[in-house]
Amino acid sequence: MMNRCAATWISLPLMAALGAGCTLDAGSRGPFGPQDPETAVPKMALPPQVPSRHALAFTADESPGRHLKPKMAGTVADIALKRSPNPSAILTAPEIAALREAAESDPRVAALLGDRWGFIEANRSAPEGKVAFGCCRDEARFATLTYFSYSQNVAVEVRLKEQRVIDAARRGGYLPPEGPQDVERGIALARADSRLAGNVQSLQGHGLLMQPDIGFLKNDPGYGHRTIWITFSQGQDGDPKFWAVVDLTDDRVLDAGQEPPR
């Protein structure tokens, strides 16, 4: 009996000590354990005047063809940002005419173009191989001319060095943008169409390349051909009055009509 009472008296202080050691102050408990004391943040007085709002200004006007550029604080003056075009990278009209004459008189190019074709564009091209480095890089002038053969229904690219044809090849699957001859031929065919003749002679024609859709059972007229959308309006910016879909590959008007009044 004595031993049982002694054990009881000894165990009570031990349990009290353990309980006290595992108990935390309610103010220091948190979801992730004890919390550190708050960091004292010194208070600062507000400035006497509210800072002015920075207005976003632009360097260019809103005229057509211009891009608005924001003025950035701390940058160099606007005059230093203007870049002059590189004259050597731009083909002039006489240069294009000379390159076209050289290309179109070449038998290889003539065979690729066929009887009916249209000129699309001419661009400077980078030289290939060792000539791209060293002193010959700026002396040698390379250019690429793009055509579309209506007879072969395929694009044709011609590479020239100076005014000498280096190579010419078809580019199957490539659809270059409409060229001036595309638009001119499309307008001429549309003006002669019986559905528009007599109504569009005093109007200005415009052209935009289009791609007829492939259908589930039947493709749209002109699918897979070089097809151009022609419109006629009063002046350059007027609303279209008449329209026509012209297949340049087959050299015929697929459809034409009058635009509904707006």
RODOSE-267899 format. One line per field, with one value per residue (C-alpha): residue number from 0; residue in three letters; y, x, z. Coordinates in Angstrom, 1 decimal, always signed. Example, Ala and Ser with C-alpha at 12.3 -4.5 7.8 and 13.67 -1.06 7.14 Angstrom:
BEGIN
k: 0 / 1
r: ala / ser
v: -4.5 / -1.1
u: +12.3 / +13.7
w: +7.8 / +7.1
***
This chain:
BEGIN
k: 0 / 1 / 2 / 3 / 4 / 5 / 6 / 7 / 8 / 9 / 10 / 11 / 12 / 13 / 14 / 15 / 16 / 17 / 18 / 19 / 20 / 21 / 22 / 23 / 24 / 25 / 26 / 27 / 28 / 29 / 30 / 31 / 32 / 33 / 34 / 35 / 36 / 37 / 38 / 39 / 40 / 41 / 42 / 43 / 44 / 45 / 46 / 47 / 48 / 49 / 50 / 51 / 52 / 53 / 54 / 55 / 56 / 57 / 58 / 59 / 60 / 61 / 62 / 63 / 64 / 65 / 66 / 67 / 68 / 69 / 70 / 71 / 72 / 73 / 74 / 75 / 76 / 77 / 78 / 79 / 80 / 81 / 82 / 83 / 84 / 85 / 86 / 87 / 88 / 89 / 90 / 91 / 92 / 93 / 94 / 95 / 96 / 97 / 98 / 99 / 100 / 101 / 102 / 103 / 104 / 105 / 106 / 107 / 108 / 109 / 110 / 111 / 112 / 113 / 114 / 115 / 116 / 117 / 118 / 119 / 120 / 121 / 122 / 123 / 124 / 125 / 126 / 127 / 128 / 129 / 130 / 131 / 132 / 133 / 134 / 135 / 136 / 137 / 138 / 139 / 140 / 141 / 142 / 143 / 144 / 145 / 146 / 147 / 148 / 149 / 150 / 151 / 152 / 153 / 154 / 155 / 156 / 157 / 158 / 159 / 160 / 161 / 162 / 163 / 164 / 165 / 166 / 167 / 168 / 169 / 170 / 171 / 172 / 173 / 174 / 175 / 176 / 177 / 178 / 179 / 180 / 181 / 182 / 183 / 184 / 185 / 186 / 187 / 188 / 189 / 190 / 191 / 192 / 193 / 194 / 195 / 196 / 197 / 198 / 199 / 200 / 201 / 202 / 203 / 204 / 205 / 206 / 207 / 208 / 209 / 210 / 211 / 212 / 213 / 214 / 215 / 216 / 217 / 218 / 219 / 220 / 221 / 222 / 223 / 224 / 225 / 226 / 227 / 228 / 229 / 230 / 231 / 232 / 233 / 234 / 235 / 236 / 237 / 238 / 239 / 240 / 241 / 242 / 243 / 244 / 245 / 246 / 247 / 248 / 249 / 250 / 251 / 252 / 253 / 254 / 255 / 256 / 257 / 258 / 259 / 260 / 261
r: met / met / asn / arg / cys / ala / ala / thr / trp / ile / ser / leu / pro / leu / met / ala / ala / leu / gly / ala / gly / cys / thr / leu / asp / ala / gly / ser / arg / gly / pro / phe / gly / pro / gln / asp / pro / glu / thr / ala / val / pro / lys / met / ala / leu / pro / pro / gln / val / pro / ser / arg / his / ala / leu / ala / phe / thr / ala / asp / glu / ser / pro / gly / arg / his / leu / lys / pro / lys / met / ala / gly / thr / val / ala / asp / ile / ala / leu / lys / arg / ser / pro / asn / pro / ser / ala / ile / leu / thr / ala / pro / glu / ile / ala / ala / leu / arg / glu / ala / ala / glu / ser / asp / pro / arg / val / ala / ala / leu / leu / gly / asp / arg / trp / gly / phe / ile / glu / ala / asn / arg / ser / ala / pro / glu / gly / lys / val / ala / phe / gly / cys / cys / arg / asp / glu / ala / arg / phe / ala / thr / leu / thr / tyr / phe / ser / tyr / ser / gln / asn / val / ala / val / glu / val / arg / leu / lys / glu / gln / arg / val / ile / asp / ala / ala / arg / arg / gly / gly / tyr / leu / pro / pro / glu / gly / pro / gln / asp / val / glu / arg / gly / ile / ala / leu / ala / arg / ala / asp / ser / arg / leu / ala / gly / asn / val / gln / ser / leu / gln / gly / his / gly / leu / leu / met / gln / pro / asp / ile / gly / phe / leu / lys / asn / asp / pro / gly / tyr / gly / his / arg / thr / ile / trp / ile / thr / phe / ser / gln / gly / gln / asp / gly / asp / pro / lys / phe / trp / ala / val / val / asp / leu / thr / asp / asp / arg / val / leu / asp / ala / gly / gln / glu / pro / pro / arg
v: +0.0 / +2.3 / +1.6 / +2.3 / +5.7 / +6.7 / +5.9 / +8.0 / +11.0 / +10.7 / +10.4 / +13.5 / +16.0 / +14.3 / +14.6 / +18.3 / +19.0 / +17.4 / +19.2 / +22.5 / +21.9 / +21.1 / +24.0 / +27.3 / +30.7 / +31.2 / +34.4 / +32.7 / +29.8 / +29.8 / +27.4 / +26.6 / +26.8 / +29.7 / +33.1 / +35.6 / +39.1 / +41.6 / +43.7 / +47.4 / +49.5 / +53.1 / +55.5 / +58.1 / +61.3 / +61.7 / +64.1 / +67.6 / +67.4 / +64.6 / +63.5 / +64.5 / +61.8 / +61.0 / +61.5 / +59.1 / +61.1 / +59.8 / +60.8 / +60.3 / +61.5 / +59.3 / +59.7 / +56.6 / +54.3 / +55.8 / +53.9 / +55.6 / +55.4 / +56.3 / +58.8 / +57.2 / +59.2 / +59.3 / +58.1 / +59.8 / +62.5 / +61.5 / +62.6 / +59.9 / +57.2 / +58.0 / +55.7 / +56.4 / +53.5 / +51.6 / +52.5 / +49.3 / +47.2 / +48.8 / +48.0 / +51.0 / +50.9 / +50.9 / +48.1 / +46.0 / +46.6 / +45.5 / +42.4 / +41.5 / +41.9 / +39.6 / +37.0 / +37.0 / +36.7 / +33.6 / +30.3 / +28.5 / +31.1 / +31.3 / +27.5 / +27.7 / +30.6 / +29.4 / +31.5 / +33.3 / +34.6 / +37.6 / +39.3 / +39.6 / +41.2 / +41.7 / +41.7 / +41.8 / +38.4 / +37.5 / +35.8 / +32.1 / +30.4 / +32.0 / +35.2 / +36.1 / +37.0 / +39.2 / +41.9 / +40.4 / +40.6 / +44.2 / +44.1 / +41.2 / +42.1 / +39.3 / +39.5 / +37.2 / +37.7 / +36.1 / +35.2 / +33.2 / +31.1 / +31.0 / +28.4 / +26.1 / +27.3 / +27.5 / +30.1 / +30.6 / +32.1 / +33.4 / +34.2 / +36.6 / +37.8 / +41.3 / +40.7 / +37.1 / +34.3 / +31.8 / +29.5 / +29.3 / +26.9 / +26.2 / +26.6 / +24.2 / +25.0 / +28.5 / +31.3 / +34.6 / +37.8 / +39.5 / +41.5 / +44.4 / +42.2 / +40.0 / +43.0 / +44.5 / +41.3 / +40.7 / +44.2 / +43.9 / +40.6 / +42.0 / +45.1 / +43.0 / +40.6 / +41.0 / +41.2 / +44.4 / +45.9 / +49.4 / +49.8 / +49.9 / +51.8 / +55.1 / +53.3 / +52.5 / +48.8 / +47.1 / +43.5 / +41.2 / +37.6 / +35.1 / +31.3 / +29.5 / +26.8 / +23.1 / +21.6 / +18.3 / +17.1 / +19.9 / +22.6 / +26.2 / +27.6 / +28.5 / +26.2 / +25.4 / +28.2 / +31.7 / +33.5 / +37.2 / +39.3 / +42.4 / +45.4 / +48.7 / +51.9 / +55.7 / +56.5 / +54.7 / +54.8 / +54.6 / +51.7 / +48.9 / +49.2 / +46.0 / +42.9 / +40.0 / +36.7 / +36.1 / +32.9 / +34.0 / +30.4 / +29.8 / +33.5 / +33.9 / +35.5 / +33.0 / +35.2 / +38.9 / +41.2 / +44.4 / +45.1 / +45.7 / +49.4 / +50.4
u: +0.0 / +2.9 / +4.6 / +1.4 / +0.9 / +4.5 / +4.3 / +1.2 / +2.8 / +5.9 / +4.0 / +1.8 / +4.7 / +6.2 / +3.0 / +2.6 / +6.2 / +5.6 / +2.3 / +3.9 / +6.7 / +4.4 / +2.0 / +2.5 / +1.1 / -2.1 / -0.8 / +2.3 / +0.5 / -0.1 / -1.0 / +2.7 / +4.0 / +5.4 / +5.3 / +8.2 / +7.5 / +6.3 / +8.9 / +8.7 / +8.3 / +9.2 / +6.5 / +7.3 / +5.5 / +3.8 / +5.4 / +4.0 / +2.9 / +1.5 / +3.8 / +2.5 / +1.2 / +3.5 / +1.6 / +2.4 / +3.4 / +4.1 / +6.7 / +4.7 / +1.4 / -1.5 / -1.1 / -1.5 / +1.6 / +3.1 / +3.7 / +3.1 / +6.2 / +6.0 / +8.5 / +10.6 / +12.1 / +15.8 / +16.3 / +18.2 / +16.7 / +14.2 / +16.6 / +19.1 / +16.4 / +15.7 / +17.4 / +18.0 / +17.3 / +20.2 / +20.3 / +22.2 / +19.3 / +16.6 / +16.1 / +15.3 / +12.8 / +15.6 / +17.4 / +14.2 / +13.6 / +17.2 / +16.9 / +13.6 / +14.9 / +17.8 / +15.6 / +12.8 / +15.2 / +16.8 / +15.6 / +15.5 / +13.2 / +11.0 / +10.5 / +9.3 / +7.0 / +5.2 / +2.9 / +1.0 / +2.6 / +2.7 / +5.6 / +5.2 / +8.2 / +12.0 / +14.1 / +17.8 / +19.0 / +21.9 / +24.8 / +25.5 / +28.8 / +32.2 / +31.1 / +29.0 / +32.2 / +35.2 / +35.6 / +33.3 / +30.3 / +29.4 / +30.6 / +28.5 / +24.8 / +22.3 / +18.6 / +15.5 / +12.6 / +9.3 / +6.8 / +3.6 / +3.1 / -0.6 / +0.2 / +1.8 / -0.2 / +2.9 / +5.2 / +8.7 / +11.7 / +14.8 / +18.1 / +20.5 / +24.0 / +24.3 / +22.3 / +23.1 / +20.7 / +22.2 / +19.3 / +15.5 / +13.0 / +9.4 / +8.1 / +5.1 / +2.7 / +3.9 / +1.3 / +3.0 / +1.0 / -0.8 / +1.5 / +0.7 / +0.1 / -2.3 / -4.4 / -4.2 / -5.3 / -8.1 / -9.5 / -9.3 / -11.2 / -13.8 / -14.4 / -15.0 / -17.5 / -21.1 / -22.4 / -20.3 / -19.6 / -21.0 / -21.2 / -17.6 / -15.8 / -15.7 / -14.9 / -11.5 / -10.6 / -8.8 / -7.5 / -6.8 / -5.6 / -8.1 / -8.1 / -11.3 / -12.2 / -12.0 / -15.5 / -16.6 / -18.2 / -17.3 / -14.6 / -15.4 / -14.9 / -11.2 / -9.9 / -6.2 / -5.9 / -4.6 / -7.8 / -8.2 / -11.1 / -11.7 / -13.8 / -14.8 / -15.4 / -15.4 / -11.8 / -9.3 / -11.3 / -14.9 / -17.2 / -17.2 / -20.0 / -19.3 / -17.2 / -15.8 / -14.0 / -11.4 / -9.5 / -6.2 / -5.1 / -8.0 / -8.1 / -11.8 / -14.3 / -15.9 / -18.6 / -19.5 / -22.3 / -23.3 / -22.7 / -25.8 / -26.4 / -25.1
w: +0.0 / +0.8 / -2.5 / -4.4 / -2.8 / -3.2 / -6.9 / -7.2 / -5.6 / -7.7 / -11.0 / -10.4 / -10.4 / -13.5 / -15.5 / -14.4 / -15.6 / -19.0 / -19.5 / -18.7 / -21.1 / -24.0 / -23.4 / -25.3 / -24.6 / -26.6 / -28.0 / -29.5 / -31.2 / -34.9 / -37.7 / -38.3 / -34.8 / -32.7 / -34.3 / -34.2 / -32.8 / -35.3 / -37.0 / -36.1 / -39.3 / -38.9 / -40.1 / -42.7 / -43.4 / -46.8 / -49.3 / -49.1 / -52.8 / -54.7 / -57.6 / -61.0 / -63.3 / -66.3 / -69.5 / -72.3 / -75.4 / -78.9 / -81.5 / -84.7 / -85.9 / -87.0 / -90.7 / -92.8 / -93.0 / -89.8 / -86.6 / -83.2 / -81.1 / -77.3 / -76.0 / -73.3 / -70.5 / -70.4 / -74.0 / -76.8 / -78.9 / -81.6 / -84.4 / -83.4 / -83.8 / -87.4 / -89.8 / -93.5 / -95.9 / -97.4 / -101.1 / -102.0 / -100.6 / -102.7 / -106.4 / -108.5 / -111.4 / -114.0 / -112.2 / -112.1 / -115.8 / -116.7 / -114.5 / -116.1 / -119.6 / -118.7 / -117.1 / -119.7 / -122.6 / -121.1 / -122.8 / -119.5 / -118.0 / -121.1 / -121.0 / -117.3 / -117.9 / -121.0 / -123.1 / -120.4 / -117.2 / -114.9 / -113.1 / -109.3 / -107.7 / -107.5 / -104.4 / -103.5 / -102.2 / -100.1 / -101.9 / -101.2 / -100.5 / -100.0 / -101.8 / -98.7 / -96.9 / -97.6 / -100.2 / -102.8 / -100.6 / -101.5 / -105.1 / -106.3 / -106.7 / -106.4 / -107.0 / -107.1 / -109.5 / -108.8 / -111.6 / -111.9 / -115.0 / -115.9 / -118.5 / -116.0 / -113.0 / -110.9 / -109.4 / -110.9 / -109.2 / -111.1 / -109.4 / -111.0 / -110.3 / -111.8 / -115.0 / -115.6 / -114.7 / -112.2 / -111.9 / -112.4 / -111.0 / -110.4 / -106.8 / -106.5 / -103.7 / -103.3 / -103.8 / -104.2 / -103.6 / -106.4 / -108.8 / -111.0 / -114.0 / -112.1 / -111.2 / -114.7 / -116.4 / -113.9 / -114.4 / -118.2 / -118.2 / -115.7 / -117.8 / -120.9 / -119.1 / -120.4 / -116.8 / -116.1 / -119.6 / -119.8 / -116.0 / -114.9 / -117.6 / -115.6 / -112.3 / -110.8 / -110.6 / -107.7 / -107.3 / -104.4 / -104.6 / -103.2 / -102.5 / -103.3 / -100.7 / -101.1 / -100.7 / -99.2 / -102.5 / -104.9 / -104.7 / -105.2 / -108.7 / -109.3 / -106.6 / -107.1 / -109.8 / -109.5 / -108.8 / -108.1 / -106.6 / -108.6 / -107.4 / -109.1 / -107.1 / -107.5 / -106.8 / -104.6 / -101.3 / -102.5 / -101.7 / -104.3 / -106.8 / -108.8 / -108.3 / -110.3 / -109.6 / -112.3 / -112.9 / -114.3 / -114.9 / -117.3 / -118.3 / -117.7 / -115.4 / -113.1 / -111.6 / -111.5 / -110.2 / -108.5 / -104.9 / -102.8 / -101.9 / -98.4
***
